[in-house]
Amino acid sequence: SFTGTVGLKPTYGSCSRYGIVAFASSLDQAGPMAQNVEDCALLQEVISSYDNKDSTSIDFKRNEYSNDLSKNIKGKKIGIPKEYRVDGMPKEIEELWKKGIEYAKDCGAEIIDISLPNTSYALPTYYIVAPAEASANLSRYDGVKYGHRSEDIKDLEDMYSQTRAEGFGEEVKRRILIGTYVLSSGYYDAYYIKAQKVRRLIKNDFDNAFIKVDAILTPSTPSAAFKIGEKKDDPISMYLNDIFTVPANLAGIPAMSVPVGHDKNNLPLGLQLIGKPLGEQTLLNLAFSMESKSNFKQDIIKWWEK
């Protein structure tokens, strides 16, 4: 969304994660980013396959995503969740959302108002589950078997602490500290176990919504891109930019961002489509039709060509 490209987060287990450095194992997924929906469909077709080296890989008959790509979405039901209208959201994001709804209607889709009541708990749930799993996964980077090893060391304990202090960036360290805290004795049940229970409720919300609709349309982010380093001293503000994208990640369902407009500073803005498990083809088709309606033009100045 920030860069004006098309991105697809597939169903959990659709693409192999073999060889990827683990961050949060129950959330990590590989997916394509491309200049347009057609390229995204082609990439997904290539990278989505069953892999017995990945224990989370799903064995199912995959679509020929690029060959099955179609702008015909007549009769598709698209849900608009009331909970995604957050306080303080810029007017241009709201306008973009309305524009996206009109695009979908023009393409023959039916718009249905829906409710995802546990949406407000998604962000805190994510920022318990993800750091907890990151803390466990990144504990292997201790300077012993692989990765960076500090040279200025006195003993084993010093090697661990120095290596991790030098090798991890500030945000990674913050997440490891949060994760270690929520997994610690006395807090595990209060935080991590409770977050997993709330995660189930979020998944149930989507399951109930998909009885009525084929996909869900929301903004991708609550604002356009912020400057690099602008929010490094205010991590909560930075994390709030994930407010629309983490629910689908927690539920393990496919979602994609499609660029459809610009803000007042000419920065790209995207809309998000969320689909049923293994419903990538429907998402790609919806995105394909909306892309043709929006006629988005990438307008970022190519500083490298100056």
N, C-alpha and C positions, 0 to 999 in steps of 0.2 A: 504493500500500500504506500509506504513512504517513498519508494523508488519508481512507482508507476509501472511496475511489472506484474505479470500474472503469476500467482503462486498457488500450488495445490498441496494441502496437507492430506494425504490419503488415509483411509481406514487403518487403524492400528493393526500391523501384521501384513498389510498388503505388499509392502516393499521390504526387502531384506535389510537388516541393520548390521549384517556381518561385516566386521572391519571398522565400524564407526566407534569412536571413543564414547563410552557411555556417560551420559549426564544424569538423566532420570529415567531409569529403565522402563517404567510403566507409562512413560509419556513420549520417549524418543521415537521419532519416525523420520524416514527419508522421503522426500518428495520433490517434484520438479518446480523450478522457477524459470519463466520464459518471457519473451517479449509479447507473445500473444497466446490466445487460447488454443489455437491449432498446434503450435509448437509444444505447449504444455501437455496436450493430449498425446502427442507423438512420444514425448519423453516418458510419460506415465506408462505408455504401452511397452516401452523398452525396459524400464527399471522395475516394473511390478511383476514379480514371479515368486514361485515358492522356492524356499531355500532351506534344506535340512540342517544347514549350519547355524540357522537362527531359530531358536526354540519358540519364538513368538510368531513365526511366519505362518500365514494361513494358506492352505491348499484349496483353491477354488478356481472355477473356470472364469478367466478374465476376459473382459471385452477387448475387441480390437478398437481401442479408444479413439484413434484418429479416423479409422474407416467408418465408425459408427457415429461420428460427430454430425450433429444436425441442428439447424436453427428452428426446427419445428417443435415448439413447446406448447402448442395449443392444448388447453385442458389441464395443464399441470397446475397443481395447487401450491402456492407459495405462502408460507406463514410469516407474519410480521409480529415479533414478540414485543409486548408493551414494556417489558422490563429493560429493554435496551435503550429506552429513552431516558438517559441519565441527566442529573442536574449539572448545569454548567457546560453542557455540550455545545460547541460553537454552532451558530445558526447555519453556517455553510455545510456542516455535516448533516444537519437535519434536512436542509434543502436537497442535498445530494441523495439522501435516502428516499425522499419523496420522488425525486427524478428517476431513481432506480425502480421504484414501484410502478411509475408510469411506463417505463421501458418494458417491464415485465407484462403489464396489461396490454400494451400495444402489440406484443408478440403473441398474445392469446392466452396468457396465464391467468389464473384466478387468484385473487389476493384474499387471504383469510387472516383475521386477527387471532393471535394465539397467546398463551401465557406459559412462561418458563419460570415458575415461582421461586426456584432456588438459585436463580442467576446471581443475586447479590452475594451469595456465599462462595461463588466460584473462585474469585481472586484470592481471598484468604486461604481457601482450600489448596489452590495451586501452590501458593507460596509457603505451604507447610510440606506438601507431598514432594515437590520438586527439590527444594534444598535438602530434605531428609535423604532422598535417594542420591542426590549429588554428593552429600557428605560420605555416604557409604561407598559409592563408586569411585570417588576421587581419593579415597584413602590409600589406594594402590600406588599413588604417585608419592612415594616416600624416599626416592633416591636410591633404592636398592636394585630393582630389576631393570627398569627402563625409564626413559624420560630424563629430565634435568637432575643433576646431582651437584650439590654445593661443594666447592673445593676447600673452602675455609672452615674446616670442621675439627673438633677435638675428640668426640666420641659418637656412639651410635645415636643417642638421643639428639645430639647437636646436629647430626646429619639430617635426621628427620625434620626437625624444626627449621633449620636453615634452608634446606631444599624446598620445603613447602612455602616458606616466606618469600624466597626468591622466584620460585617457579610459577606461582599463581598471581593473577591480577587482583586488584582490590575488590571488584564485584564478586569474583569467584570465592575469595576468602570470606566475604560477607555471607554468601550463600552456604558455605561449608559451616560457618559458625552458627547460623540459624538452624541448619539441618542437624548439627550435632546436639544443639540445645533441645530441639523437639524430640529427639530420639533418646535423650538421657533419662536415667532412672527417675521416676516420679512424674515425668512429663509425657512419656510415650503414649499412654492411654488418653491423657487429656488433650493431646494435640494430634499425633499421627493417626491413631486409631479413629478418633472422632472425625478427622479430615477424610479418611477413607469411607466412613459411613455417609458423610455429606456428599462425597463424590458419587456414591450410588444413587442418592436422591437426584442429583443433577442429571445422571444418565437416565433415570426414570422419567424426568421431565421431557427429555428429548424423545424417548420411546412413546410417551403419551401423545406428544405433538405430531409425531410421524404417523399416527393412526389417521390423522385428518389431513396432513399436508405431505407433499413430495420433497419439499426443501424449505429452508428458512432464509430470509434475506435480512441482513443487518449491516450497519457500517463496519468497516474493518478496524478502524482506530477512532478514538474520540477527537483526534486532531491531525493536522499534517505533521511532517517530520520536524523534530526539534534539532537544534544545533548539537554537534558532537561535543560531549562533555558538559552540556548545559545543565543536565539534571543529576550529575554525578554526586552532588552534595545533598540531593533530595531523592533518595531511592524510592520512597513511597510514591512520589509524583511520577517517577519513571515507570514503576510497576503498574500504575493505573492505566498506562497506554495499552496494557494487555487485557483490559476489561472485557472486550468483545470476543477475543480469540481463545482465551483459556477454557471456556466451558466445553467447546468441541474437543479440545485436546484431552481434557479430563474424561470425557465420555468415549474417547477413542473413535470418533466418527469423522468422516471426511468433511473438509471445509476448504474453500478457496477464495482468494481475494482477486478482484478484477478492477483495474483502474477505470474510472468513469468520469473524472473531472479534476479541476484544480481549485486551490483556495485563492484568497485575495493576493497572496504573494507568488502565485503561479506554481505552487508546489503541488505534486500529485495527491489525489485522494482516491481511496478505493472502497468498494462495497464487498461484503462477505456473503458467500452462499454456503449454507451448512446442509449436509445431506444425510440420508439414511446410511447405516453400515453397508459398505461395499457399493454405495450408490454413486460412485465417481462419474459414471457416464451421464447420469441425469444432471449432475452439477456442471460438467463440461458443456453439455448442450445448452443449459440455461445461461451459462457464462458466455457461450459463443453467440447466442442471440442478443444478449445485452450488450456485448462488445460491439456488435454491428450497429446497434441503435445509438450507442453513446458516441461513436466515432472519435474515441480518445486519441489525441496526438501527444506523443512524448515530447516535452518541450524543455527538457533539462539542458542547460548550456554545457556543451562538451569542452570543459576547461583544457583537456589534453590536446585539443585541436587549435587552441588559440595561438 
